Amino acid sequence: MPSSRSLEIAGDSSACWIEAPGRAMIRAATVSAPSAGQVVVRALHSAVSRGTEMLVFRGEVPPGEFQRMRAPFQEGDFPAPVKYGYASVGIVEEGPQELKGRHVFCLHPHQTRYVVPADAVHVLPEGLPPARAVLAANMETAVNAMWDAAPRVGDRVAVVGGGVVGLLVAWLAGRMPGCKVELVDVRAQRRAVAEALGVGFSTPQDATPDADLVVHASGNPQGLVTALGLAAFESTVIEMSWYGTRDVPLPLGEAFHSRRLTLRSSQVGHVATAQRARWDRGRRMALALSLLCDPVLDALITDSAPFDELPTVLERLSGGAPDTLCQRIDYS
């Protein structure tokens, strides 16, 4: 079996492909001259999704979801070979005059240079460094979850799962007047990050019961069990985790019915129902980028590595890497 670090770089661009479940490689890519209405982007940074992208890397996308789970500008098909990813930040080298030289975010796989329609890139707002903008897809997911959850002034909110998305949801909820937010995670080291974001922290054993609203984002079925146990009478549990091919057993006996709990899914593929008549994806992404201007969010980017090490990074993250929050990839 070839090493995951094997390089196949030639031509004017390089991209990371998942060659088979659990194995990635850098391949050569060709960048054609842009036509009218297109831009050439030179990547500066990208980020690895610890949730969906890891399921893709391990080959755990259910066959019934192959089409719905396609990322913008994905090449290949699930389970592999496939070029996947959706958190690229770069600079426009060629394209319309108003975009040339601008820093932009694009839902593009990990690739050094690429051509996309001009309307597929989002200009970074003033004050947002490109290195932090890799959190844009995560922030967009968190914004959509907040719309689905609809917390009210003064709510007690529990967020179970201290990954990047869970931390962003907790941070957003904590900015609402009167809301008391508690991040719940099995890793005690998440306390420092929660405190940096201005929210409380607890382990599952010590978490405050009877939350008005619970958001689950741990990616672990046991986390959802914890979330249901923290919910107060007639409160709602928002499920953000996607489990791919895994089965998720839940204790829907016990107090689930007597507490009249509501379990709802939240997924970023569609704008939340309450906002859909007035918001499109472009407006939602612009909001997500503007929210990232707060430098406190740099605490979420814990690891960085050069692009040519990405195959090895994917292997490491797939094996667990519990101390890593956002893994940034840097391009020379």
C-alpha positions in Angstrom: 0.0 0.0 0.0 1.5 3.4 -0.9 2.3 5.8 2.0 -0.4 8.4 2.8 2.4 10.9 2.4 3.0 10.0 -1.2 3.0 13.0 -3.4 1.9 13.2 -7.0 2.5 16.9 -7.6 2.8 18.3 -11.1 1.3 21.1 -13.2 0.0 24.3 -11.8 -2.1 23.1 -8.9 -2.3 20.3 -6.3 -5.4 18.9 -4.5 -5.9 16.4 -1.7 -7.9 13.3 -2.7 -9.3 10.5 -0.5 -8.0 7.5 -2.5 -9.7 4.9 -0.4 -11.3 4.9 3.1 -8.6 5.9 5.5 -6.0 6.9 2.9 -5.4 10.2 1.1 -2.9 11.5 -1.4 -1.9 14.8 -3.0 -2.7 14.8 -6.7 -1.8 17.2 -9.5 -4.6 19.4 -10.7 -5.0 21.6 -13.8 -6.3 25.1 -13.5 -7.8 26.3 -16.8 -8.0 30.0 -17.8 -11.1 31.6 -16.3 -14.0 32.5 -18.5 -16.2 35.5 -18.1 -17.8 35.4 -14.6 -15.1 33.1 -13.1 -12.2 33.7 -10.7 -8.9 32.1 -10.1 -8.2 31.7 -6.3 -4.8 30.9 -4.8 -5.4 29.2 -1.5 -3.9 30.6 1.7 -5.6 28.4 4.3 -8.2 25.7 4.6 -9.7 23.8 7.5 -10.5 20.1 8.1 -14.1 19.4 9.3 -13.8 17.1 12.4 -17.4 15.8 11.8 -18.5 15.3 8.2 -15.1 15.3 6.6 -13.9 12.6 9.0 -16.9 10.4 8.1 -16.0 10.9 4.4 -12.4 10.0 5.1 -13.4 6.8 6.9 -15.9 5.9 4.1 -18.9 6.2 6.5 -21.3 8.1 4.2 -24.5 5.9 3.8 -25.2 5.0 0.2 -28.6 6.7 0.5 -26.9 10.0 1.2 -24.3 10.0 -1.6 -26.0 12.7 -3.6 -27.2 14.9 -0.7 -23.8 14.9 0.9 -21.9 16.1 -2.2 -19.9 19.2 -1.4 -19.7 22.1 -3.8 -16.9 21.6 -6.3 -16.4 18.0 -5.1 -14.9 15.7 -7.7 -15.2 11.9 -7.7 -17.9 9.9 -5.9 -18.4 8.4 -2.4 -16.9 6.4 -0.9 -13.7 7.0 -3.0 -11.7 8.3 -4.8 -13.1 11.7 -3.9 -11.9 15.2 -3.6 -13.8 16.6 -0.6 -13.7 19.7 1.7 -15.5 23.0 2.1 -13.5 25.5 4.0 -11.0 27.3 1.8 -9.7 30.8 2.2 -7.6 32.5 -0.5 -6.8 35.5 -2.6 -8.3 36.2 -6.1 -5.6 36.2 -8.7 -7.7 36.6 -11.8 -11.3 37.6 -12.3 -13.6 40.7 -12.2 -11.7 43.8 -11.3 -13.7 44.3 -8.1 -12.5 40.9 -6.8 -8.9 40.9 -7.9 -6.6 40.9 -5.0 -9.4 40.4 -2.4 -9.3 37.8 0.3 -12.2 35.4 -0.1 -13.9 32.3 1.5 -15.1 29.5 -0.8 -16.8 26.2 -0.1 -14.0 24.3 -2.0 -12.0 21.2 -1.3 -8.3 21.4 -0.2 -6.5 22.6 -3.3 -3.6 25.1 -3.9 -5.3 27.0 -6.8 -8.7 26.7 -8.4 -11.3 28.2 -10.7 -14.9 28.8 -9.6 -17.8 31.1 -10.5 -17.3 34.6 -9.1 -20.5 34.3 -7.1 -19.1 31.2 -5.3 -16.6 33.3 -3.4 -17.4 35.5 -0.4 -15.2 38.6 0.3 -13.9 38.7 3.8 -15.1 41.7 5.8 -12.7 44.3 7.0 -11.1 43.1 10.2 -11.3 39.4 9.5 -7.8 37.8 9.1 -7.7 35.0 6.4 -6.2 32.6 9.0 -9.4 32.9 11.2 -11.8 32.9 8.2 -11.4 29.1 7.9 -14.0 28.9 10.6 -16.7 30.3 8.3 -18.4 27.0 7.4 -18.5 26.1 11.1 -19.9 29.5 12.0 -22.5 29.2 9.3 -23.6 25.8 10.8 -23.8 27.4 14.3 -25.9 30.3 13.0 -28.3 27.9 11.4 -28.5 25.9 14.6 -29.3 29.0 16.6 -32.1 29.8 14.2 -33.5 26.2 14.6 -33.1 26.4 18.4 -34.6 29.9 18.8 -33.3 30.5 22.3 -35.2 33.2 24.3 -33.9 36.0 26.5 -33.0 34.5 29.9 -32.9 30.9 28.8 -30.7 28.3 30.5 -28.9 26.7 27.6 -26.8 23.5 27.7 -24.5 22.8 24.8 -23.3 19.2 24.9 -20.1 18.7 22.9 -17.1 21.1 23.0 -15.9 20.7 19.4 -15.7 23.8 17.2 -19.4 23.9 16.3 -20.5 23.3 19.8 -18.2 26.1 21.1 -19.5 28.5 18.5 -23.1 27.7 19.4 -22.3 28.3 23.0 -20.6 31.6 22.2 -23.5 32.8 20.2 -26.1 31.8 22.8 -24.0 33.5 25.5 -24.3 36.8 23.7 -28.1 36.8 24.2 -29.2 39.0 27.1 -29.8 37.0 30.3 -28.9 33.6 28.8 -26.9 31.4 31.1 -24.9 29.0 28.9 -23.1 25.8 30.0 -20.8 23.9 27.8 -20.9 20.2 28.7 -18.0 18.0 27.6 -16.2 14.9 28.9 -12.8 16.6 28.4 -12.0 18.8 31.3 -9.5 20.7 29.2 -12.4 22.3 27.3 -13.0 24.5 30.4 -10.3 26.9 29.5 -11.7 27.4 26.0 -15.3 27.8 27.3 -14.1 30.4 29.8 -12.2 32.3 27.0 -15.5 32.5 25.2 -17.4 33.7 28.2 -19.6 30.6 28.9 -19.7 28.1 31.7 -18.4 24.6 31.7 -19.2 21.3 33.2 -18.6 17.6 32.8 -21.6 15.4 32.1 -21.6 14.2 35.8 -21.8 17.7 37.2 -24.0 19.4 34.5 -26.9 21.6 35.6 -30.2 19.8 35.0 -33.5 21.3 33.7 -32.1 23.3 30.8 -34.7 25.4 28.9 -32.9 24.4 25.7 -30.2 21.8 24.9 -28.0 21.6 21.8 -26.1 18.4 21.1 -23.0 18.6 19.0 -20.6 16.0 20.3 -20.9 13.5 17.4 -21.2 10.7 20.0 -24.5 8.9 20.7 -23.8 9.0 24.4 -23.7 12.8 24.2 -27.2 12.7 22.9 -28.3 10.6 25.9 -26.7 13.2 28.2 -28.5 16.0 26.3 -31.9 14.3 26.8 -31.2 13.9 30.5 -30.5 17.6 30.9 -33.7 18.8 29.2 -36.4 20.4 31.4 -40.1 19.8 31.1 -41.4 20.5 27.5 -38.0 21.8 26.4 -36.3 21.1 23.0 -33.1 19.2 22.2 -31.5 20.2 19.0 -29.4 17.4 17.4 -26.5 18.8 15.3 -24.5 15.6 15.1 -24.5 13.4 12.0 -23.6 9.8 12.5 -23.2 8.5 9.0 -23.7 4.7 9.0 -23.7 4.3 12.8 -26.8 3.2 14.8 -27.9 5.5 17.6 -29.8 3.8 20.5 -31.7 6.3 22.7 -33.5 6.0 26.0 -36.9 7.1 24.7 -38.6 5.4 27.6 -37.8 6.8 31.1 -38.8 10.5 31.3 -38.8 11.3 27.5 -42.6 11.2 27.3 -43.5 12.4 30.7 -41.3 15.5 30.2 -42.9 16.0 26.8 -39.5 16.6 25.2 -39.0 17.6 21.6 -36.0 16.2 19.6 -35.2 18.2 16.4 -32.5 17.9 13.8 -30.5 20.9 12.6 -28.5 20.7 9.4 -26.8 23.5 7.4 -27.8 22.3 3.9 -31.0 24.4 4.0 -31.5 27.8 5.6 -33.5 27.3 8.8 -37.3 27.2 8.2 -38.0 30.4 10.3 -35.6 32.4 8.1 -35.9 30.8 4.7 -38.4 33.3 3.2 -36.0 36.2 3.7 -32.5 34.7 3.9 -30.5 32.9 1.2 -27.1 31.1 1.7 -25.2 34.2 0.6 -26.7 36.4 3.2 -26.2 33.7 5.8 -22.5 33.3 4.9 -22.0 37.1 5.1 -23.4 37.1 8.6 -21.2 34.2 9.6 -18.1 36.0 8.3 -19.0 39.2 10.1 -19.3 37.3 13.4 -15.8 35.9 13.0 -14.3 39.4 13.3 -14.0 38.8 17.1 -10.4 37.8 17.9 -11.5 35.7 20.9 -12.4 33.0 18.3 -8.7 32.4 17.6 -8.9 30.1 20.6 -10.7 27.6 18.5 -7.8 27.2 16.0 -5.5 24.9 17.9 -3.5 23.1 15.2 -1.9 24.0 11.9 0.1 22.1 9.3 1.4 22.7 5.8 -0.7 21.5 2.8 1.7 18.7 1.8 1.2 17.0 5.2 -2.6 17.0 4.9 -2.8 13.2 4.1 -1.0 12.4 7.4 -3.1 15.0 9.2 -6.3 13.3 8.1 -5.0 10.0 9.4 -4.2 11.5 12.7 -7.5 13.2 13.1 -9.4 10.1 12.1 -7.7 8.3 14.9 -9.1 10.6 17.5 -6.8 13.6 18.3 -9.0 14.8 21.2 -6.9 17.9 21.9 -7.4 19.3 18.4 -10.3 21.7 17.8 -9.9 23.4 14.4 -7.1 21.9 12.3 -5.9 24.6 9.9 -4.0 23.8 6.7 -1.5 26.5 5.5 -0.5 26.9 1.9 2.9 28.4 0.8 
